[in-house]
Amino acid sequence: MFAVYAARIDRDNPLSGLELGERPAPEARPGWSVVDVKAASLNHHDLWSLRGVGLAEDKLPMILGCDAAGIDEDGNEVVLHSVIGQSGHGVGPKEPRSILTEHYQGTFAERIAVPTWNVLPKPKELSFAEAACLPTAWLTAYRMLFTNAGVRPGDSVLVQGAGGGVATAAIVLGKAAGLRVFATSRDEAKRKRALELGAVEALESGAR
């Protein structure tokens, strides 16, 4: 099957290790599902992988991509949760959690195999492309706001670097949860977009 993968690690010129070509198709195994990928989203984690962050050379070649949406073996439209081993589903009980592309092949391919626990129904109102953008960025933002920070309606939060995936998710989630969201960006268009998404004020970062 066609895939986009890391063939080499290069910390100074990471894109030099990126290759496009044929890779073995995944095979079904107990507790795992094979999904036909309809859309996959880019994440900065992919660039880190090419630099060797979280990806050991003995795991190469590694298909990149943390996030995807597609069709499962029963014809259902699904979105993939990218953390493998959470709650022990699909892997050994002593295996530490990992994100796709660290130990298991990623989503930049025609098909992918993941633990069945990681296959979730795709929201009907979202396209495959929209749904593929949810897992890594939006779950990161959710955890930052509501698990780590423990914010509540009426609280104020500052989102730096408006325009990035996690920042965009934090603004939208914060607005939906009744937070007062302030954002910063060097880019005027991104500050305007932050206001459209629900920030009460968007400031120029680095301004003196």
N, C-alpha and C positions, 0 to 999 in steps of 0.2 A: 504494500500500500504506500501511497505518497505521504511523506511526512517532512516536517522541518525539525532539525535536530542539532544538538551540540556534538560536534565530532572531536573538538579539541578545546582545552582551556587556555585562554590567553587573557591575563589580567590587565594588560596594557591596551590591547586591541581586540576586545571581546568578539566583535562581529566576524573576525577572521576565522573563528571556530564554528561558524554557523554554516550548515549545509542543507540542501534540499534534495530529496531523492527517495528511493525505495527503502522501506524498513519492514521487518516481519509483522504481519497482522497479529493482533492479540488473539489468544485462544481462551475459550470459556473454561472456568474451573469452579469447583464448589464454593458457594458464597460470594462469587463475583459475577458481574454482568458486563456484557460487551455492548457498547453504545455506538451507533453511527453518528459521527459528529456533523452537525449542521452549521455551527458557528463556534468560534473560539476567540477569546479576547486577549489582547496583549497586556502584560503586567511588568512592572519594573523588575520583578523577580526573575524574569527571563534573561534580562541583561546580567543580573547578578550571577545567575547560573553559568553563563558563558565566561564569567570571571572566576568561577570556581567557588562561589559563596553558596554553601549548602549542597554542592554537587562535587563528589569526589571523582578523580580521574578514572578510578576503577569501575565507575558506573557508566562510562561512555561506551558507545554513543547513546545519548539520552534525548528522546523526543521532548521538546520544550512545550510550554503551555500549561498553566494551572487551571484554567477555567474553560467550560464548554457547556453547550446545550445541544441536544440531539434527540434521536429516536432509540428507545431501548428494544430489547429482543421481542417484546410483546406489542410493538407498534405505538407505545406511549411517548408523548412529548415530555422530555425530562431535562433537568438541569443538574449538574454535578457539583457535589460538595468536595472541595479539593484537599481536605485534610484526611490523610489515610491513617487508620489505627485509632482514631478517637473512640473511646469506650471499648476498644479492642475488636471492633467489628472487622472481619475479613482478614485479620492478620493474627500472628501469635500473641498470647497474653503479655509477653515481656518485650514485645517490639515497641520502641518509642514512636510517638506520633511523628509524621512527616507530611510535607506538602508534595503534591504531584511534582515530578521532575527531580526530586531529591533521591528517592529510592525506586520510584515507579514511573514508567513512561507517561509522558504528558499528553496534552490535548491537541497539539498542532499536527493532527493526522486524520485520516479518513475514519478510523475507528479507535476506540480506547476501551480498556478493561479496568474497572474499578470495583471495589466492594459494593455489593448490592445495597448496603446501608447508605452508601454515598449517592445513590440515584434518587432524586426527588422530583415530584411532579412540577413541570414548568407552568408558571402562572399563565392562564389562557390569554390574558390581555397583553402579554409581552411577546415580541418577536423572538426568534432564536438568538439574533444578535444582541438584543437588549438583555435577555436572560443570561447570556454568556458573560455579561459584564458584572453580574451580581456577586458571585461567591467570594473571591479574595478581597476585593476592595470594600464591598458593602458589609461583609461580616467583620472585617478589620475595624471599620468605622463604628459598627454597632457595639463591638466589644470594648473599644476605647471609650465610648460615651457611657454605656449603660452597665457594663461589668466592671471596668477598671475605675472610671471616674464616678460612677453611681449617680449621675445627674438626674434631676427631677424637674417636672414642669415648672417654669418660672426661673430656673437657673440660667446663668449666662455662660457661654463657651466661646473661645477664640479658635477659629480654624485658620491655620496659616497655609499659604500656598494654594489659594483657591484656584480651581481649574484642574487639579490632579484628580485621579479616580477616588482615592480615600477622602480627600477634602470635599469633593462634590457630594459623596455619599453622606459625610458628616453633616453638611449643611441641610440636605434634604431630610435626613432622619431627625436632626435637631429641630427643624421647623415642625415636622409632624408630631414630635413629642412635646411641643409647647415650650421649647427653649428659646432664649434670646441669643441668636447666633451672630457673632461678629467675625468678619473674614478679612484676610489681607492678601494682597498680590501686587507684584510690580506692574502687571499688565492691566490696562484700563478695561479692555474687553472682558477679561476674566473677572474683574471687580463688578462690572455691570451684570455679568451672568450670575455671580454670587447673590446679588440683590434679587434677581429674577427667581432664583431658587428658594429664597426665603430669608437670607441674611438681613438683619435690621440695619447694618452698616458695613461697608466694605472700604477698607483703608489701604493706602499705598504702602507696601512694606518697604522698609529702608528709608522712608522719607524723613528728612531732618527739618 
